[in-house]
Amino acid sequence: MTLSEVKQQVDILAAKIGAPERLLPEYGSASMEAQPFIEIDANGQLYLLANERGKEIFRHIALNMDDLLYQVFSSITQAMAVKYELVNRINGQYSRKVWFVEQERLLGILNAEWKLKMHNRHQQLLKGN
């Protein structure tokens, strides 16, 4: 697996949901602070990382390509869903419920298993509140 091949898969999925370019990760390193980027080490291990002020603030060691893509699109769809909720806000309604549904819808376009995984995660968060 090469960064070019990863980028190709990310771009195909991003197009399916109309993800804005600014939300997509970079490859090899990031040009902006806290911008997520994908790296592949000499052993072929996939990582999703972010650095800020020269320090690593996030590192996900992907189990496989599916896991990497899920992590990438969890973040992208969350940003898209939050924006959706802001535009479609209903006063008095718990805003997270609206964006949770939208995020799950977007992930479902990409992969039914990702939708279910995120739904279960959201249910756990809602139980805590």
Contacts in CASP RR format, 6 or more apart in sequence:
PFRMAT RR
TARGET T0000
AUTHOR 0000-0000-0000
METHOD contacts of the structure
MODEL  1
MTLSEVKQQVDILAAKIGAPERLLPEYGSASMEAQPFIEIDANGQLYLLA
NERGKEIFRHIALNMDDLLYQVFSSITQAMAVKYELVNRINGQYSRKVWF
VEQERLLGILNAEWKLKMHNRHQQLLKGN
1 40 0 8 1.000
1 44 0 8 1.000
1 46 0 8 1.000
1 65 0 8 1.000
2 40 0 8 1.000
3 27 0 8 1.000
3 28 0 8 1.000
3 38 0 8 1.000
3 39 0 8 1.000
3 40 0 8 1.000
6 27 0 8 1.000
6 38 0 8 1.000
6 40 0 8 1.000
6 46 0 8 1.000
6 65 0 8 1.000
6 68 0 8 1.000
7 27 0 8 1.000
7 38 0 8 1.000
9 65 0 8 1.000
9 69 0 8 1.000
10 24 0 8 1.000
10 25 0 8 1.000
10 38 0 8 1.000
10 69 0 8 1.000
10 72 0 8 1.000
11 24 0 8 1.000
13 19 0 8 1.000
13 69 0 8 1.000
13 73 0 8 1.000
13 110 0 8 1.000
14 24 0 8 1.000
14 76 0 8 1.000
16 109 0 8 1.000
16 110 0 8 1.000
17 76 0 8 1.000
17 77 0 8 1.000
17 80 0 8 1.000
17 106 0 8 1.000
17 109 0 8 1.000
17 110 0 8 1.000
19 73 0 8 1.000
19 76 0 8 1.000
19 77 0 8 1.000
19 80 0 8 1.000
20 80 0 8 1.000
23 75 0 8 1.000
23 76 0 8 1.000
23 79 0 8 1.000
23 80 0 8 1.000
24 76 0 8 1.000
25 35 0 8 1.000
25 36 0 8 1.000
25 37 0 8 1.000
25 38 0 8 1.000
25 48 0 8 1.000
25 72 0 8 1.000
26 35 0 8 1.000
26 36 0 8 1.000
26 37 0 8 1.000
26 38 0 8 1.000
27 37 0 8 1.000
27 38 0 8 1.000
27 39 0 8 1.000
28 37 0 8 1.000
28 38 0 8 1.000
28 39 0 8 1.000
28 40 0 8 1.000
29 37 0 8 1.000
29 39 0 8 1.000
30 36 0 8 1.000
30 37 0 8 1.000
30 50 0 8 1.000
30 51 0 8 1.000
33 51 0 8 1.000
33 52 0 8 1.000
33 53 0 8 1.000
34 50 0 8 1.000
34 51 0 8 1.000
34 52 0 8 1.000
34 57 0 8 1.000
35 50 0 8 1.000
36 48 0 8 1.000
36 49 0 8 1.000
36 50 0 8 1.000
36 58 0 8 1.000
36 72 0 8 1.000
36 75 0 8 1.000
37 48 0 8 1.000
37 49 0 8 1.000
37 50 0 8 1.000
38 46 0 8 1.000
38 47 0 8 1.000
38 48 0 8 1.000
38 49 0 8 1.000
38 68 0 8 1.000
38 72 0 8 1.000
39 46 0 8 1.000
39 47 0 8 1.000
39 49 0 8 1.000
40 46 0 8 1.000
40 47 0 8 1.000
41 47 0 8 1.000
45 61 0 8 1.000
45 62 0 8 1.000
46 61 0 8 1.000
46 62 0 8 1.000
46 64 0 8 1.000
46 65 0 8 1.000
46 67 0 8 1.000
46 68 0 8 1.000
47 59 0 8 1.000
47 60 0 8 1.000
47 61 0 8 1.000
47 62 0 8 1.000
48 58 0 8 1.000
48 59 0 8 1.000
48 60 0 8 1.000
48 62 0 8 1.000
48 68 0 8 1.000
48 71 0 8 1.000
48 72 0 8 1.000
49 56 0 8 1.000
49 58 0 8 1.000
49 59 0 8 1.000
49 60 0 8 1.000
50 56 0 8 1.000
50 57 0 8 1.000
50 58 0 8 1.000
51 57 0 8 1.000
60 68 0 8 1.000
60 71 0 8 1.000
62 68 0 8 1.000
62 71 0 8 1.000
66 111 0 8 1.000
69 110 0 8 1.000
69 111 0 8 1.000
70 111 0 8 1.000
70 114 0 8 1.000
70 117 0 8 1.000
73 106 0 8 1.000
73 107 0 8 1.000
73 110 0 8 1.000
73 114 0 8 1.000
74 107 0 8 1.000
74 114 0 8 1.000
74 118 0 8 1.000
77 103 0 8 1.000
77 106 0 8 1.000
77 107 0 8 1.000
77 118 0 8 1.000
78 99 0 8 1.000
78 103 0 8 1.000
80 102 0 8 1.000
80 103 0 8 1.000
80 106 0 8 1.000
81 99 0 8 1.000
81 100 0 8 1.000
81 102 0 8 1.000
81 103 0 8 1.000
81 106 0 8 1.000
82 99 0 8 1.000
84 98 0 8 1.000
84 99 0 8 1.000
84 102 0 8 1.000
85 95 0 8 1.000
85 98 0 8 1.000
85 99 0 8 1.000
85 102 0 8 1.000
88 98 0 8 1.000
89 95 0 8 1.000
89 98 0 8 1.000
90 98 0 8 1.000
96 125 0 8 1.000
96 126 0 8 1.000
96 129 0 8 1.000
97 126 0 8 1.000
100 122 0 8 1.000
100 125 0 8 1.000
100 126 0 8 1.000
103 118 0 8 1.000
103 122 0 8 1.000
104 115 0 8 1.000
104 118 0 8 1.000
104 119 0 8 1.000
104 122 0 8 1.000
105 115 0 8 1.000
107 114 0 8 1.000
107 115 0 8 1.000
107 118 0 8 1.000
108 114 0 8 1.000
108 115 0 8 1.000
END
